[in-house]
Amino acid sequence: MGASADVSARSGRAAPRIALVAGEDSGDLLGAGLIGELRQRYPEAKFAGVGGERMRAVGFDAWWPSDALAVMGLGEVLAHLPRLLRLRAALRRKLLDWQPHVFIGIDAPDFNLRLERALKSRGIATVHYVSPSVWAWRAGRAARIGRSAARVLCLFPMEPAIYARHGVDAVFVGHPMADRAALDPDRHGARARLGVPADARLLALLPGSRGSEIQRLAPVFLDAAALLLERHPRLRLVAPMANARCHAQFSDLLSQARARHPSLEQASAEGRFSIVDDATPDALAAADVALLASGTAALEALLAKAPTVIGYIVAPSTAWIVRAFGLIKSRYYALPNVLADAPLMPELLQEDCTAPHLALALDAALAADADTRGAYIARCREIHEQLRRGADERAADAVAGVLDRTGYAT
């Protein structure tokens, strides 16, 4: 443990009140790990705000559930905007009444940063956990984030330097996902759990976790898989789904694709195509190659050392705005490529994200020789080690530093 335990007991100061707002399942996971480490330092601390089941399991008082903020996509955000604004106003009033010693906004920047700024202006110390992608677009946002948060906790090593240019206190804590993932994935164990023979060739399909992503990407991913099956008739396929809603949506799209492609129909009939729930780590560890949407799954694929092809399509209006205004500043779109500063995983975006192009890239990955695959695995492992820093503990140390600066005595 990085900071001394039970600071409040030693110093005679009051146990701190720590507020957190985590807006999604990933934020709930980060919040639970952070609370666990902070409780070791401050056993009598009170934790409250917005969180999910994992945070509640470690003693968090959830005034609202985290899924109250789980809104994706511009259209959905606009539809829920009045409710979200009312929620933020009610939460701000409750926080000002409770007077936490520190407020920690976990991800959800559109919701949390404005709330942080309002609290900071009233003298409450604020921390923002998970930097928005300032390395990819609108790096100038770093200065505005600094006006909201006294300290930013970064998951990736290239982020603090961007904040430093704007005089913002930012700390690289590492990524909890890298802490949990094995440096050397258990490929044989993963295949056994999935029921995949040790000598089979396996393609993992991950078309995203949002309904709009699955609707756009699953048809082209399945068309690409059908083309690959024509070249590799005994290929097996696995599609791990994030939840029951994703499972049902993907199943419907697979039924439509089977009507278009006899190869998919045959693979399904022979039990060589399975849709599984809550098995993304196993699917990626077991796969010879993965086809997936950019996002968290791309990082999971890197940690699993799975050869991967990235395919992504956004709404045409979004693509036009991004291109017209030059919003993307990074050379790469997928996070593993940004971390590697090289095209570690082929990226096929928008017009390039077609079934023939995807199938060609997947076929090349399957055909890679042992030296090529070994070099890929070694680079993934190197990045994994860079991210594996004990993030929960380091994040708690960073929050403790902010708390100590406040002098939180009653």
N, C-alpha and C positions, 0 to 999 in steps of 0.2 A: 504494500500500500504506500503510495507516494507521499501523502500528507499524514501528519500525526493523527491518531484516532482520538475521538471524543474531545475535540478542541473546546467545545462549550463547557464541558465538565472541568477541564483544567483551568480555564481562564475565568470562570465565573460568569461568562456572558450567557445571555439567553440562547436557547436552541434556535437555530435559524428557521425562518419560514421561507420555503423555496417553492416558487410557482413555475409550472411547466405547461407548455401547450404543444402537443404532438398531434399533427393533423391526419396521419395515415398509419397504416400498419407498420411501415418501415420506421416511422417516427416513434411509434409505440415501443418497438423493439429497442431503438436507441435510448428512449427515455427510461425503460426498465433497467437497462444495463447501467446507465448513469445514476439512477436512484440507488441501485444496489451498492455502488462504490461510494456515493455521498453518505449513505447511511452508515457505512463503516467509519467515516470520519466524524459524522455528527449523528450519533445514535438516536437522539431525541428530536431530530429535525422533523418538521411538518412539511409534507409535500401535497400540493393541490393544484388544480387547474383543469386542463383538458387532456384526456389520455384514454388508453384502451385497456384491454384485459390484462396484458402483461404488466403494465404499470400499476394497475389496481392490485395485482397479485403480490407486489412488493410494497404495499402499504400506501399507495397513492390515492388521495381523495379526488375522484373525478367529478367535478361539478357538471361537466358535459362530456359525452363520449367522443373519442377521436373521430369516429365516422361522421360526426356532425360537420367536419371540415373536408371530408373525402370527396371533393368535387373535381372532376377532370374535364378538360376541354373548354374552349372559349364559350360555346353555346350553353354548356351545362353551368358554367360559372355565372353567365349572365342570367340564366333562369333562376339561380339560387341567390343572386346578389342581394336582394332585399333581406332575405333571412340571414345571410352571412354578416351583413352590416349590423343588423339588430343583435346578433350573437356577439359580435366584437364589442359593440357598445355596452352590452350587459356585462360581458366579461371584464371590460376595462373598469366599470363601476365597482364590480365585486373585488377586483384586485386592488384598487385604490382604497377600498374599505379594509381589506385584509392586510395591506401594507407588507408585502413580502420583502425579505432582505435582498433577494435576487430573483429576477425573472429570466427563464430560459425558454426561448422560442426554438422549437425543433423543426427545422425545414419549414414547409408551408410559408414561403417568404411573402406571398401576396397578402396573407392574413397577418402573419406575425410581425413583419417589419414595421408596419404602421402602428400596431399595438405597442411594440417596443419603444418606438419614438415617443408615443404619448406617455408611457410610463417613465421613460428616461427624463422627459421634461419636468416630471413631478418628483424627481430625485430618487427614483428606484433604479438600482443597478440592473443592467440588462446584458444578456448573453445570447448570441444567435448560434445555434448548433446546426451545422451543415451549410456551407457556403453555397449560394446560388452559383451557377456556372459562369463566373466572371471571366474565366479563361477562354470561354467559347464566344461570348458575345457581350457587348456593352460593358467593357471593363470599367468604365466610369461609374457604374453602379456601386463599385467598392466604396467610394467616398460617401454615397448616400446611405449605404449599409452601416458605415461607421457612425453616421449621425443617429442611427437607431440603436446600435449595440456597443456597449463598452468593450466587448471582446467577441471575436468570431472564432468558432471552433471549426477547423477545416479537416476534411477527410482525406485530402490529396496534397502531395508535397509541393506542387507548383503554385498553390493558392496564396500562402502568406506573403510571398514577394509582391504579388499584385496589390494586396492591401497595404503593404508597407509603403508603396509609392504614393499612397493617399493618406499616409499617417494614421492608419487604422491598426489597432492591436489585434492581430490574428495569429492563431496557434495551430500548427499541424498536429493532430492527435492520432492519425491513422484511421483505418476503417474497421469497424467491428466485424464486418463480414469476412475480412481477411484474417482476423483473429480466430474466428470459428472454423474456417475452412482448413482442411489438412494441406500441408505443403505438398504431399505426395498422395493424390486421391486414390482411394481403394476401388480401382476399376473392376476387379473381379467381384468384390462384394456388391458393388452397385448393380452389376449385371445379374448377379444371383437374386437380388431383391426385386429386380424388374422382370425376372424370368427370361433373360436374354442369354442364349448360348455363348460360351466363351469365344468361339471361333466365328460368330456371326458378324457381319458388317452392319453398323447401326447409325441411322440418321436421326437426330433430335430436331424437332420442329417446335419453335417457341414464337408464335406470332403476336406476342404482347399480352397484357393483362387488362387493357381497357377495351370496352366494347367497340369503340371506333377503330382502334388499331387492328383488332381481330377481323373486323369486317373488311378493312382495306387490304390487310396483309395475308390472311389465311388463304384466300383463293389463289393468289399468285404463288404462295409458298407451296400449296398442294399441287398446282400445275408444274412447278419445278420438281417436286418430289416424283411426280408421275414420269417426267422426262428422265430423271435419274434412275428410276426403276426399269426403264427400257434398256438402260446400259448395264444395270446391275440387278438382274431379275430376282435374286434371292435377298436383296437388301431388306433389312428390318427398319421399321419406323416407330418412334415413340414421341408423343406430344404431351408434355407435362402442362397441366392447367393450374392456374392460381386458385380457382375456386369453382363452385358448382355452376355459377352463371357462365363463366368462361367455357367450362366443359360442355354445357348445353349448346352454346353458340357455335363452338368449334365443331361439335358433332353434326349440327345441321349443315354447316358448310362442307364438311367432309362427305356427307350423303350426296350433296349436289356435285362435288368433285368426282365421286365414284361413278356417277352417271356419265361424266365426260371422259373418264379415263379407265379403261379396263384394267390397267396395271394396278391402280389403287383398289379397285374392286377385288382383284385377286389377292392382293396383299392383305386386305381386311378379312376376306373369306378364309384365308390360311392362317389367320392369327398372327400375321407379321406386322400389323399396325395396331398399336395400343394407345389409348388416351388415358393418362394417369393423373391423379390429383396429388398435390403436395409432394412432388417427387422431382422437382427441378434439379437439386444437387446430384441425385443419382442419375438422372437422365443425361446430364452433361458429363459426369465422370465416366459413364458407360459408353458415350457416343464416340464413334470414329470421326464424325463431323457433325456440326450443328448449324442450323439456319435459324437466325433469330432477329427480332426487332432490336434496335438500339435501345439503350437504357440500362437498368440494373442487371438484366439478364446477360448483357455483354460482359459486365464485370464478373458475374458468376461464372461465365464461360472461361474467362481468363484464369480465375482461381481454380477451376476444375482442369485447366490446361487442355481444354477441348478445342481442336481445330475448328474454326468458326467462320461463317460468312454472314455479314450484316446486310439485311435488306430493310429499307424503310421508305414509306410513302406518307407524306402529310397532305392535307387538303390543298388543292390548287391555289386557293387564295392565300393560305399561309406561305406556301412556297414562293409565290410572287412577291409578297411583302419582304420575306427574308432576302431574296435576291435583289430586289429593287433598292433596298436600303442598306445592303451589305451588312446585315446584322450578325452573321456568323464570322467571327474573326479567326477561329482556329483552322488549321489546315485539314483537320480531321473531325469527323462527326462522332464516331464511336469512342467512348472513354478509353478502352484499352489502347487504341491507336494514339490518343492524346498522351497517355501515360508513357507509351513506348517512344513517342515522337517518331513514329514510323508506321507504315501500313501493315501492322501485325495481322489484322483481320480485314479481308476485302470488304469494302463498303460499296453497296449498290443502292443508290438513292434515286427517288423520283422516277424519271424516265428510264434510268438504267436498271431499275428494279423490275425486271421482267423475268418470266419463267425461263427462257433460254439462257439469259445471262446468269441467273442464279444457279441453274443446273450446271453450267460450264464451270463456274467457280467451285461448286461442291465437288464436281468430278475431279478437278485439279487437286483439291484437298485430299480426296480419297487416294489419288495416284501419287501423292508425295512420298519420296523415299525416306529411309530411316534417318538419314542425316538432316534432312529438312525438318522432319517432325521433331527430332531431338533438339535442334536449334530453337524451334518454336516453344517447346516445353521449357527449355532453359530460360528463355526470355520471360515467359509467363511467371516462372518461379522467382526470377529476380524481382519483378514488379510486385509479386505477392509478398516477398520479404520486406520490400520498402513500405508496404501498407500495413504490415503486421506489427503494430507498435503497442498493443495493449490499450486500445482506444477508450474503453470505458474508464480505465484508471487514469489515463492522461487527461480525458475530458473532465473528470472529477477534480483532478489537480488544478486545472485551469479555472474551474468554477470556484474552487476553494480560494484561489488567489484573488478573485474578484470579491468574494465574501470578506476576506481578511481586510481588503482595502476599505470596505464600507464601515468597519468597526461596528458590528451589528449588536452592540449592547443595548439593553432596554433603557 
